[in-house]
Amino acid sequence: MADDPSHSNAPPDLRQSALRELAQARDNRALFIEAMADPIRRGIAFDLVERNCRKRFAEGEDGIKLYRQLLGFVRLGNVSKAVEEFEHRFEPMLDQELLEEVSRYGPTP
């Protein structure tokens, strides 16, 4: 509840703005997941991911966390081709040494 803007002590305008942003994020996630079934929409979604996340993917553990979060959304689309495309396209952008280490030993605490 601490992260729930509707229960904060923020002014009403700020609270409403935060709620709109949360709703928009949920809508964007839903649109992204739905796009996985359509190869054209999926391509557009992946182009946006590349444009917006390419540099962040290379940022060590944070990049791997972001990649895994987005991969989770792709998997929610239940389209194996989309998962394969995502992994093939974006995994090379990650810190490969760290990725191997994390795969072998798990994330650092």
C-alpha positions, 0 to 999 in steps of 0.5 A: 500500500505504500506504493499506492498513490491513492493512499498517499498524503500527496495533493489530489492533483498529484495523486490523480496524475500518479493514478493516470500514469499507473493506468497508462503503464498497465494499458501499455503492458497489455498492448505489448502482450497482445501484440505478440500474436501479430508478427507486424505489431510484434515487430513494431513493439520490438523496434520500440524496445530496441530504440528505448532499451538498447543502452539499458540492456548493456548496463550489467545486472540492471540490464539483465533485470530489464531484459527478464522483465520484458521477456516475462511480458513476451511470454505472457503472450503465449507465442513461442515464436515471439519468445524466440525472436525476443531472445535472439534479438535482445540477448546479445545486447546484454553483458554476456560475461555477467549473463553467463555468471548469473545463469551459472550462479544466480544473481548477486544479493 
